[in-house]
Amino acid sequence: MNDTTQGVRIRPGGPADAAAILDMLDAAVVWMNDRGNTEQWGTTPYSQTSGGVERVHRYTTEYAPYIAESDGTPVGAMVLDSGPSTHMPIQSAGEPERYVRLLVSDRRYAGRGIGADLLVHAAEETRRAGIDLLRVDCWAGGGGELVAYYERNGFTPTDPFLSGTWPGQVLARRVGRPRGPSDQAR
């Protein structure tokens, strides 16, 4: 487990975390809708969308989920994969990468840096795996606030895309590989 600067601990997740992740996603839909954003994830609770529950189950069983906790309560989730979803119109990076498939935080803990802590953890896990490239895609609509969020967290926009009418943006971050004994001899 990792301690973060906000007193939040990040641990590996699993199937037992699916309900908490779905709750966070449902609350995120309500929060976005309350702000007038009905385009990003629509208006239906995530747990009631077609394939939503199954997708979260896959996130917790087939990929690398991480849960941020505060006093034992899940307050954020992040899922890493080895590349983008094959259902998205996104090109392969052409090199080994880690890909953030999901990043969500409990809206009751908004403003505490939980998402940023999870992105730092994603960079650490990517580096630990000996991989230099971490990528993510996000909604690029509205005023571009989500793209700006990732930029503030060290990512650079690379490829815009359109998934139906949903505007998206791929962003990348070089994390640097850890130096091993063979690197030090050079």
N, CA, C and O of each residue as an XYZ file, in Angstrom:
744
protein
N       0.838     -1.182      0.000
C       0.000      0.000      0.000
C       0.879      1.239      0.000
O       1.987      1.232      0.536
N       0.377      2.286     -0.598
C       1.083      3.552     -0.639
C       0.321      4.589      0.161
O      -0.903      4.679      0.071
N       1.059      5.380      0.952
C       0.456      6.542      1.593
C       0.600      7.705      0.640
O       1.614      7.830     -0.047
N      -0.402      8.552      0.595
C      -0.334      9.738     -0.235
C      -0.245     10.953      0.663
O      -0.297     10.843      1.888
N      -0.112     12.091      0.051
C       0.020     13.321      0.827
C      -1.262     13.712      1.531
O      -1.221     14.530      2.450
N      -2.389     13.166      1.141
C      -3.683     13.542      1.718
C      -4.156     12.554      2.781
O      -5.314     12.626      3.192
N      -3.308     11.638      3.240
C      -3.737     10.646      4.208
C      -4.558      9.538      3.584
O      -5.198      8.760      4.292
N      -4.542      9.462      2.273
C      -5.260      8.420      1.545
C      -4.259      7.312      1.249
O      -3.100      7.574      0.929
N      -4.721      6.078      1.360
C      -3.866      4.938      1.041
C      -4.367      4.309     -0.248
O      -5.573      4.219     -0.478
N      -3.437      3.878     -1.082
C      -3.797      3.228     -2.344
C      -3.394      1.767     -2.252
O      -2.262      1.432     -1.903
N      -4.349      0.910     -2.576
C      -4.111     -0.529     -2.502
C      -4.616     -1.181     -3.787
O      -5.435     -0.601     -4.500
N      -4.129     -2.385     -4.082
C      -4.690     -3.120     -5.217
C      -6.175     -3.394     -4.969
O      -6.590     -3.636     -3.836
N      -6.955     -3.354     -6.025
C      -8.382     -3.627     -5.920
C      -8.709     -5.018     -6.412
O      -7.829     -5.766     -6.839
N      -9.985     -5.356     -6.347
C     -10.442     -6.661     -6.802
C     -11.951     -6.679     -6.907
O     -12.599     -5.645     -6.744
N     -12.522     -7.851     -7.179
C     -13.971     -7.973     -7.364
C     -14.799     -7.437     -6.197
O     -15.910     -6.949     -6.406
N     -14.287     -7.519     -4.999
C     -15.039     -7.023     -3.842
C     -15.221     -5.504     -3.883
O     -16.041     -4.961     -3.143
N     -14.466     -4.821     -4.737
C     -14.551     -3.362     -4.839
C     -15.527     -2.889     -5.911
O     -15.744     -1.686     -6.056
N     -16.117     -3.809     -6.658
C     -16.983     -3.425     -7.777
C     -18.151     -2.547     -7.332
O     -18.456     -1.557     -7.997
N     -18.807     -2.885     -6.227
C     -19.958     -2.097     -5.770
C     -19.543     -0.668     -5.431
O     -20.259      0.276     -5.765
N     -18.398     -0.497     -4.773
C     -17.926      0.848     -4.425
C     -17.587      1.644     -5.684
O     -17.873      2.840     -5.754
N     -16.986      0.998     -6.669
C     -16.660      1.677     -7.928
C     -17.946      2.100     -8.633
O     -18.042      3.225     -9.121
N     -18.924      1.215     -8.688
C     -20.207      1.562     -9.311
C     -20.873      2.722     -8.587
O     -21.443      3.603     -9.232
N     -20.813      2.739     -7.253
C     -21.380      3.856     -6.500
C     -20.691      5.169     -6.874
O     -21.354      6.191     -7.047
N     -19.367      5.142     -6.998
C     -18.630      6.353     -7.374
C     -19.012      6.804     -8.780
O     -19.187      7.997     -9.029
N     -19.139      5.847     -9.699
C     -19.515      6.185    -11.071
C     -20.932      6.746    -11.130
O     -21.181      7.715    -11.847
N     -21.861      6.149    -10.389
C     -23.230      6.671    -10.341
C     -23.245      8.102     -9.800
O     -23.929      8.968    -10.346
N     -22.497      8.344     -8.736
C     -22.440      9.689     -8.151
C     -21.786     10.680     -9.116
O     -22.162     11.852     -9.153
N     -20.816     10.215     -9.890
C     -20.164     11.091    -10.871
C     -21.148     11.525    -11.948
O     -21.113     12.674    -12.388
N     -22.029     10.618    -12.380
C     -23.046     10.975    -13.380
C     -23.959     12.060    -12.819
O     -24.253     13.039    -13.504
N     -24.406     11.892    -11.582
C     -25.272     12.894    -10.946
C     -24.539     14.224    -10.857
O     -25.106     15.265    -11.189
N     -23.286     14.203    -10.415
C     -22.484     15.417    -10.267
C     -22.325     16.129    -11.613
O     -22.501     17.345    -11.701
N     -21.988     15.362    -12.667
C     -21.843     15.972    -13.993
C     -23.168     16.563    -14.458
O     -23.201     17.683    -14.969
N     -24.252     15.827    -14.287
C     -25.566     16.311    -14.704
C     -25.959     17.574    -13.949
O     -26.519     18.497    -14.540
N     -25.671     17.626    -12.645
C     -25.970     18.822    -11.846
C     -25.203     20.044    -12.359
O     -25.649     21.177    -12.180
N     -24.061     19.816    -12.990
C     -23.250     20.905    -13.557
C     -23.644     21.193    -15.005
O     -23.013     22.021    -15.662
N     -24.674     20.523    -15.505
C     -25.125     20.752    -16.871
C     -24.448     19.882    -17.913
O     -24.680     20.059    -19.109
N     -23.621     18.951    -17.485
C     -22.909     18.065    -18.403
C     -23.686     16.756    -18.527
O     -23.583     15.873    -17.676
N     -24.462     16.652    -19.600
C     -25.199     15.415    -19.861
C     -24.613     14.672    -21.055
O     -25.087     13.593    -21.409
N     -23.583     15.245    -21.679
C     -22.995     14.648    -22.875
C     -21.901     13.629    -22.567
O     -21.746     12.647    -23.293
N     -21.147     13.857    -21.500
C     -19.987     13.007    -21.230
C     -20.384     11.562    -20.949
O     -19.914     10.649    -21.629
N     -21.241     11.344    -19.957
C     -21.660      9.994    -19.592
C     -23.166      9.829    -19.657
O     -23.690      8.802    -19.227
N     -23.870     10.814    -20.182
C     -25.314     10.724    -20.274
C     -26.000     11.028    -18.955
O     -25.406     11.641    -18.068
N     -27.250     10.602    -18.823
C     -28.041     10.896    -17.626
C     -28.438      9.645    -16.849
O     -28.965      9.747    -15.741
N     -28.196      8.496    -17.404
C     -28.542      7.235    -16.740
C     -27.425      6.856    -15.770
O     -26.252      6.928    -16.137
N     -27.757      6.454    -14.547
C     -26.710      5.991    -13.628
C     -25.859      4.911    -14.303
O     -26.382      4.057    -15.019
N     -24.565      4.959    -14.072
C     -23.635      4.037    -14.712
C     -24.024      2.581    -14.450
O     -23.902      1.728    -15.329
N     -24.491      2.311    -13.238
C     -24.859      0.941    -12.874
C     -26.079      0.447    -13.643
O     -26.378     -0.747    -13.641
N     -26.787      1.370    -14.303
C     -27.967      0.986    -15.066
C     -27.756      1.094    -16.570
O     -28.670      0.798    -17.340
N     -26.573      1.510    -17.004
C     -26.297      1.581    -18.437
C     -26.040      0.183    -18.978
O     -25.637     -0.716    -18.239
N     -26.272      0.012    -20.254
C     -26.020     -1.269    -20.892
C     -24.539     -1.617    -20.775
O     -23.684     -0.891    -21.282
N     -24.245     -2.707    -20.120
C     -22.871     -3.175    -19.976
C     -22.085     -2.538    -18.850
O     -20.929     -2.906    -18.641
N     -22.661     -1.597    -18.113
C     -21.921     -0.897    -17.055
C     -21.434     -1.814    -15.946
O     -20.261     -1.771    -15.573
N     -22.325     -2.644    -15.416
C     -21.952     -3.555    -14.325
C     -20.917     -4.565    -14.818
O     -19.946     -4.853    -14.118
N     -21.122     -5.097    -16.008
C     -20.181     -6.075    -16.573
C     -18.807     -5.444    -16.802
O     -17.779     -6.082    -16.572
N     -18.793     -4.188    -17.258
C     -17.523     -3.501    -17.504
C     -16.743     -3.340    -16.200
O     -15.539     -3.592    -16.157
N     -17.428     -2.923    -15.147
C     -16.754     -2.762    -13.856
C     -16.276     -4.115    -13.342
O     -15.200     -4.203    -12.751
N     -17.054     -5.165    -13.556
C     -16.603     -6.507    -13.159
C     -15.299     -6.857    -13.895
O     -14.363     -7.367    -13.280
N     -15.236     -6.585    -15.203
C     -14.005     -6.845    -15.966
C     -12.854     -5.998    -15.433
O     -11.726     -6.476    -15.311
N     -13.146     -4.737    -15.118
C     -12.098     -3.863    -14.569
C     -11.473     -4.475    -13.319
O     -10.268     -4.352    -13.099
N     -12.294     -5.135    -12.501
C     -11.793     -5.658    -11.229
C     -11.269     -7.085    -11.315
O     -10.707     -7.603    -10.350
N     -11.453     -7.725    -12.479
C     -10.989     -9.110    -12.607
C      -9.952     -9.298    -13.706
O      -9.095    -10.174    -13.590
N     -10.005     -8.508    -14.761
C      -9.116     -8.719    -15.906
C      -7.991     -7.698    -16.012
O      -7.025     -7.917    -16.742
N      -8.105     -6.597    -15.299
C      -7.117     -5.523    -15.404
C      -6.454     -5.305    -14.053
O      -6.550     -6.156    -13.168
N      -5.786     -4.174    -13.889
C      -5.104     -3.867    -12.628
C      -5.835     -2.710    -11.946
O      -5.526     -1.546    -12.203
N      -6.811     -3.024    -11.071
C      -7.526     -1.961    -10.365
C      -6.776     -1.535     -9.102
O      -6.103     -2.339     -8.457
N      -6.907     -0.261     -8.770
C      -6.337      0.287     -7.541
C      -7.416      1.111     -6.865
O      -8.180      1.819     -7.521
N      -7.469      1.009     -5.545
C      -8.480      1.699     -4.759
C      -7.782      2.659     -3.798
O      -6.864      2.277     -3.073
N      -8.233      3.904     -3.807
C      -7.781      4.884     -2.815
C      -8.755      4.800     -1.647
O      -9.971      4.800     -1.838
N      -8.209      4.729     -0.440
C      -9.040      4.627      0.763
C      -8.674      5.713      1.754
O      -7.515      6.111      1.868
N      -9.674      6.178      2.461
C      -9.486      7.090      3.588
C     -10.155      6.438      4.786
O     -11.366      6.216      4.785
N      -9.375      6.134      5.795
C      -9.893      5.442      6.989
C     -10.676      4.191      6.620
O     -11.710      3.902      7.222
N     -10.179      3.438      5.621
C     -10.793      2.179      5.216
C     -11.972      2.324      4.268
O     -12.538      1.319      3.837
N     -12.353      3.550      3.935
C     -13.477      3.788      3.023
C     -12.953      4.067      1.621
O     -12.103      4.943      1.457
N     -13.430      3.353      0.605
C     -13.009      3.645     -0.772
C     -13.439      5.057     -1.171
O     -14.611      5.414     -1.054
N     -12.473      5.856     -1.645
C     -12.748      7.242     -2.039
C     -12.318      7.523     -3.476
O     -12.525      8.625     -3.984
N     -11.726      6.539     -4.124
C     -11.309      6.703     -5.516
C     -10.909      5.364     -6.094
O     -10.605      4.417     -5.367
N     -10.913      5.300     -7.432
C     -10.519      4.074     -8.120
C      -9.823      4.424     -9.424
O     -10.136      5.423    -10.072
N      -8.880      3.582     -9.789
C      -8.154      3.724    -11.036
C      -7.895      2.327    -11.574
O      -7.601      1.407    -10.809
N      -8.003      2.164    -12.885
C      -7.765      0.869    -13.510
C      -6.703      1.052    -14.584
O      -6.821      1.918    -15.451
N      -5.670      0.228    -14.515
C      -4.597      0.238    -15.513
C      -4.715     -0.980    -16.422
O      -5.145     -2.054    -16.000
N      -4.327     -0.787    -17.667
C      -4.318     -1.857    -18.656
C      -3.048     -1.689    -19.489
O      -2.289     -0.738    -19.303
N      -2.834     -2.622    -20.405
C      -1.655     -2.569    -21.268
C      -1.901     -1.801    -22.556
O      -1.003     -1.705    -23.393
N      -3.111     -1.247    -22.734
C      -3.419     -0.465    -23.924
C      -4.862     -0.018    -23.896
O      -5.613     -0.386    -22.993
N      -5.257      0.775    -24.881
C      -6.630      1.278    -24.917
C      -7.622      0.169    -25.247
O      -7.256     -0.893    -25.751
N      -8.855      0.442    -24.956
C      -9.931     -0.487    -25.296
C     -10.009     -0.667    -26.802
O      -9.870      0.296    -27.556
N     -10.228     -1.883    -27.234
C     -10.368     -2.147    -28.663
C     -11.664     -1.564    -29.214
O     -11.847     -1.496    -30.430
N     -12.563     -1.146    -28.329
C     -13.828     -0.547    -28.760
C     -13.700      0.945    -29.042
O     -14.635      1.563    -29.550
N     -12.551      1.526    -28.716
C     -12.346      2.957    -28.936
C     -11.530      3.155    -30.211
O     -10.690      2.318    -30.543
N     -11.769      4.259    -30.932
C     -11.015      4.528    -32.167
C      -9.652      5.153    -31.862
O      -9.359      6.270    -32.287
N      -8.836      4.420    -31.128
C      -7.541      4.932    -30.677
C      -6.443      4.024    -31.200
O      -6.542      2.799    -31.117
N      -5.409      4.625    -31.732
C      -4.274      3.880    -32.257
C      -3.416      3.324    -31.129
O      -3.317      3.922    -30.058
N      -2.807      2.190    -31.376
C      -1.825      1.637    -30.458
C      -0.653      2.601    -30.380
O      -0.361      3.316    -31.338
N       0.002      2.617    -29.255
C       1.146      3.507    -29.083
C       2.357      3.045    -29.885
O       3.271      3.831    -30.134
N       2.372      1.778    -30.292
C       3.512      1.266    -31.028
C       4.710      0.953    -30.144
O       5.816      0.739    -30.640
N       4.491      0.928    -28.847
C       5.523      0.592    -27.865
C       4.800      0.128    -26.604
O       3.601      0.368    -26.459
N       5.505     -0.528    -25.700
C       4.849     -0.933    -24.452
C       4.317      0.296    -23.716
O       4.956      1.348    -23.684
N       3.153      0.138    -23.137
C       2.540      1.245    -22.417
C       1.664      0.718    -21.297
O       1.334     -0.467    -21.254
N       1.293      1.602    -20.399
C       0.217      1.377    -19.447
C      -0.834      2.413    -19.805
O      -0.519      3.536    -20.198
N      -2.092      2.009    -19.660
C      -3.201      2.850    -20.084
C      -4.193      2.967    -18.934
O      -4.637      1.954    -18.393
N      -4.540      4.186    -18.561
C      -5.532      4.405    -17.521
C      -6.904      4.197    -18.157
O      -7.354      5.014    -18.960
N      -7.562      3.103    -17.796
C      -8.882      2.783    -18.344
C      -9.989      3.500    -17.571
O     -11.034      3.826    -18.134
N      -9.759      3.742    -16.292
C     -10.771      4.368    -15.451
C     -10.079      5.182    -14.367
O      -9.092      4.746    -13.775
N     -10.613      6.363    -14.122
C     -10.192      7.184    -12.988
C     -11.446      7.869    -12.466
O     -12.091      8.625    -13.192
N     -11.791      7.608    -11.216
C     -12.984      8.205    -10.623
C     -12.725      8.390     -9.134
O     -12.038      7.589     -8.500
N     -13.291      9.464     -8.593
C     -13.205      9.654     -7.149
C     -14.597      9.913     -6.594
O     -15.499     10.358     -7.304
N     -14.743      9.625     -5.322
C     -15.996      9.847     -4.624
C     -16.204     11.357     -4.536
O     -15.360     12.064     -3.986
N     -17.301     11.849     -5.065
C     -17.551     13.291     -5.122
C     -17.605     13.912     -3.729
O     -17.388     15.116     -3.592
N     -17.889     13.124     -2.690
C     -17.899     13.672     -1.322
C     -16.495     14.061     -0.868
O     -16.334     14.790      0.111
N     -15.478     13.570     -1.583
C     -14.090     13.869     -1.230
C     -13.428     14.742     -2.293
O     -12.201     14.798     -2.377
N     -14.226     15.412     -3.092
C     -13.711     16.251     -4.178
C     -12.774     17.330     -3.626
O     -12.969     17.845     -2.526
N     -11.767     17.649     -4.411
C     -10.836     18.706     -4.043
C      -9.714     18.273     -3.114
O      -8.927     19.108     -2.668
N      -9.628     16.991     -2.818
C      -8.589     16.504     -1.897
C      -7.403     15.862     -2.622
O      -6.505     15.313     -1.985
N      -7.404     15.933     -3.949
C      -6.267     15.415     -4.709
C      -6.258     13.914     -4.888
O      -5.212     13.341     -5.190
N      -7.386     13.264     -4.711
C      -7.444     11.805     -4.813
C      -7.115     11.346     -6.233
O      -6.321     10.422     -6.414
N      -7.713     11.977     -7.234
C      -7.418     11.631     -8.625
C      -5.946     11.829     -8.942
O      -5.325     10.987     -9.591
N      -5.388     12.946     -8.484
C      -3.964     13.218     -8.712
C      -3.092     12.151     -8.045
O      -2.104     11.701     -8.624
N      -3.464     11.750     -6.822
C      -2.712     10.690     -6.126
C      -2.772      9.385     -6.907
O      -1.771      8.677     -7.017
N      -3.938      9.067     -7.446
C      -4.059      7.834     -8.227
C      -3.241      7.923     -9.512
O      -2.677      6.917     -9.941
N      -3.161      9.088    -10.133
C      -2.329      9.235    -11.335
C      -0.845      9.124    -11.005
O      -0.080      8.577    -11.799
N      -0.429      9.629     -9.858
C       0.961      9.435     -9.415
C       1.227      7.941     -9.231
O       2.276      7.433     -9.624
N       0.268      7.254     -8.632
C       0.411      5.808     -8.440
C       0.491      5.088     -9.785
O       1.271      4.148     -9.938
N      -0.312      5.522    -10.765
C      -0.257      4.927    -12.107
C       1.128      5.104    -12.714
O       1.662      4.181    -13.329
N       1.708      6.283    -12.542
C       3.065      6.529    -13.063
C       4.082      5.636    -12.355
O       4.985      5.099    -12.996
N       3.944      5.474    -11.046
C       4.858      4.611    -10.292
C       4.742      3.161    -10.753
O       5.756      2.490    -10.947
N       3.512      2.673    -10.929
C       3.310      1.298    -11.384
C       3.867      1.103    -12.795
O       4.446      0.059    -13.095
N       3.698      2.082    -13.640
C       4.215      2.012    -15.007
C       5.739      1.942    -14.980
O       6.338      1.105    -15.655
N       6.351      2.807    -14.214
C       7.813      2.827    -14.077
C       8.316      1.516    -13.489
O       9.306      0.957    -13.959
N       7.624      1.023    -12.451
C       8.004     -0.238    -11.787
C       7.960     -1.407    -12.772
O       8.735     -2.355    -12.645
N       7.059     -1.341    -13.748
C       6.947     -2.392    -14.767
C       8.022     -2.249    -15.846
O       8.085     -3.059    -16.771
N       8.866     -1.221    -15.729
C       9.920     -1.010    -16.718
C       9.400     -0.385    -18.001
O      10.018     -0.517    -19.058
N       8.279      0.287    -17.910
C       7.651      0.908    -19.075
C       7.729      2.424    -18.923
O       7.606      2.954    -17.819
N       7.932      3.105    -20.030
C       8.132      4.553    -20.015
C       6.878      5.349    -20.334
O       6.809      6.531    -19.998
N       5.880      4.740    -20.974
C       4.738      5.486    -21.478
C       3.446      5.156    -20.723
O       3.049      3.996    -20.607
N       2.810      6.207    -20.218
C       1.505      6.099    -19.577
C       0.549      6.958    -20.399
O       0.816      8.132    -20.655
N      -0.575      6.355    -20.811
C      -1.557      7.117    -21.593
C      -2.942      7.018    -20.965
O      -3.217      6.148    -20.139
N      -3.796      7.933    -21.383
C      -5.178      7.994    -20.932
C      -5.985      8.649    -22.034
O      -5.451      9.432    -22.820
N      -7.273      8.331    -22.096
C      -8.141      9.101    -22.973
C      -9.260      9.671    -22.126
O      -9.612      9.119    -21.083
N      -9.814     10.780    -22.583
C     -10.887     11.423    -21.826
C     -11.807     12.200    -22.749
O     -11.514     12.409    -23.926
N     -12.919     12.617    -22.184
C     -13.873     13.451    -22.877
C     -13.244     14.816    -23.100
O     -12.695     15.412    -22.173
N     -13.325     15.308    -24.321
C     -12.713     16.598    -24.657
C     -13.761     17.677    -24.865
O     -13.436     18.781    -25.302
N     -15.028     17.368    -24.555
C     -16.097     18.332    -24.755
C     -16.154     19.355    -23.639
O     -15.222     19.513    -22.850
N     -17.298     20.050    -23.604
C     -17.445     21.119    -22.608
C     -16.411     22.190    -22.895
O     -16.184     22.541    -24.053
N     -15.812     22.689    -21.902
C     -14.756     23.690    -22.060
C     -13.366     23.094    -22.032
O     -12.386     23.826    -21.890
N     -13.256     21.762    -22.167
C     -11.948     21.109    -22.136
C     -11.374     20.966    -20.739
O     -10.170     20.772    -20.574
N     -12.243     21.061    -19.720
C     -11.767     21.003    -18.333
C     -11.066     19.698    -17.992
O     -10.081     19.690    -17.253
N     -11.577     18.588    -18.534
C     -10.970     17.302    -18.196
C      -9.596     17.159    -18.854
O      -8.667     16.632    -18.242
N      -9.466     17.618    -20.078
C      -8.155     17.610    -20.741
C      -7.179     18.468    -19.927
O      -6.039     18.063    -19.699
N      -7.623     19.646    -19.494
C      -6.768     20.531    -18.688
C      -6.373     19.870    -17.369
O      -5.254     20.059    -16.892
N      -7.281     19.100    -16.779
C      -6.979     18.378    -15.538
C      -5.795     17.426    -15.758
O      -4.849     17.400    -14.970
N      -5.865     16.654    -16.832
C      -4.772     15.719    -17.100
C      -3.475     16.459    -17.424
O      -2.396     16.003    -17.047
N      -3.566     17.580    -18.108
C      -2.365     18.380    -18.375
C      -1.736     18.862    -17.070
O      -0.514     18.836    -16.923
N      -2.561     19.300    -16.126
C      -2.032     19.725    -14.818
C      -1.367     18.569    -14.086
O      -0.548     18.787    -13.193
N      -1.711     17.356    -14.454
C      -1.138     16.175    -13.809
C      -0.046     15.521    -14.650
O       0.228     14.331    -14.496
N       0.577     16.294    -15.538
C       1.771     15.845    -16.249
C       1.560     15.195    -17.597
O       2.521     14.707    -18.192
N       0.342     15.170    -18.101
C       0.058     14.561    -19.401
C       0.059     15.619    -20.497
O      -0.214     16.794    -20.250
N       0.371     15.178    -21.706
C       0.386     16.038    -22.880
C      -0.616     15.496    -23.894
O      -0.594     14.306    -24.206
N      -1.498     16.358    -24.416
C      -2.429     15.883    -25.445
C      -1.683     15.368    -26.666
O      -0.719     15.984    -27.120
N      -2.133     14.237    -27.195
C      -1.512     13.690    -28.401
C      -2.522     13.609    -29.532
O      -2.428     14.368    -30.496
N      -3.482     12.707    -29.433
C      -4.399     12.469    -30.547
C      -5.846     12.744    -30.161
O      -6.377     12.090    -29.263
N      -6.496     13.706    -30.829
C      -7.935     13.848    -30.631
C      -8.650     12.737    -31.397
O      -8.111     12.204    -32.368
N      -9.850     12.389    -30.969
C     -10.627     11.376    -31.683
C     -12.107     11.658    -31.495
O     -12.504     12.448    -30.639
N     -12.902     11.004    -32.300
C     -14.350     11.113    -32.202
C     -14.903      9.700    -32.115
O     -14.641      8.871    -32.986
N     -15.668      9.423    -31.064
C     -16.321      8.134    -30.899
C     -17.817      8.398    -31.056
O     -18.495      8.769    -30.099
N     -18.319      8.203    -32.266
C     -19.683      8.628    -32.571
C     -19.704     10.148    -32.569
O     -19.040     10.785    -33.387
N     -20.472     10.731    -31.642
C     -20.496     12.188    -31.504
C     -19.733     12.640    -30.270
O     -19.740     13.824    -29.936
N     -19.072     11.703    -29.586
C     -18.360     11.962    -28.336
C     -16.938     12.406    -28.650
O     -16.147     11.599    -29.138
N     -16.583     13.683    -28.382
C     -15.217     14.133    -28.654
C     -14.263     13.663    -27.570
O     -14.512     13.855    -26.380
N     -13.172     13.046    -27.992
C     -12.204     12.541    -27.031
C     -10.805     13.046    -27.309
O     -10.516     13.588    -28.375
N      -9.945     12.856    -26.326
C      -8.550     13.261    -26.435
C      -7.685     12.204    -25.762
O      -7.936     11.823    -24.619
N      -6.672     11.736    -26.471
C      -5.666     10.871    -25.866
C      -4.564     11.776    -25.330
O      -4.176     12.748    -25.977
N      -4.071     11.451    -24.156
C      -2.964     12.186    -23.549
C      -1.895     11.186    -23.138
O      -2.197     10.029    -22.845
N      -0.651     11.633    -23.118
C       0.464     10.745    -22.791
C       1.393     11.412    -21.787
O       1.484     12.636    -21.704
N       2.069     10.576    -21.039
C       3.056     11.043    -20.068
C       4.221     10.069    -20.073
O       4.035      8.863    -19.915
N       5.410     10.596    -20.254
C       6.621      9.780    -20.113
C       6.981      9.738    -18.635
O       7.099     10.777    -17.986
N       7.154      8.528    -18.109
C       7.414      8.389    -16.678
C       8.859      8.021    -16.381
O       9.289      8.089    -15.229
N       9.616      7.631    -17.405
C      11.008      7.244    -17.186
C      11.106      5.888    -16.534
O      10.413      5.596    -15.559
N      11.958      5.081    -17.071
C      12.160      3.749    -16.493
C      13.124      3.844    -15.329
O      14.018      4.690    -15.335
N      12.959      2.988    -14.329
C      13.923      2.985    -13.230
C      15.275      2.522    -13.724
O      15.373      1.668    -14.606
N      16.293      3.083    -13.159
C      17.640      2.680    -13.553
C      18.016      1.413    -12.810
O      17.918      1.337    -11.585
N      18.443      0.429    -13.565
C      18.875     -0.829    -12.971
C      20.397     -0.927    -12.980
O      21.063     -0.031    -13.498
N      20.963     -2.000    -12.417
C      22.413     -2.173    -12.360
C      23.058     -2.127    -13.747
O      24.156     -1.590    -13.896
N      22.385     -2.686    -14.771
C      22.988     -2.680    -16.105
C      23.037     -1.271    -16.686
O      23.929     -0.966    -17.479
N      22.092     -0.400    -16.305
C      22.097      0.986    -16.780
C      23.229      1.758    -16.135
O      23.815      2.639    -16.765
N      23.546      1.441    -14.888
C      24.568      2.197    -14.157
C      25.957      1.894    -14.686
O      26.871      2.698    -14.504
N      26.135      0.759    -15.335
C      27.447      0.391    -15.864
C      27.757      1.139    -17.152
O      28.908      1.167    -17.588
N      26.753      1.740    -17.764
C      26.951      2.415    -19.049
C      27.579      3.760    -18.899
O      27.808      4.449    -19.893
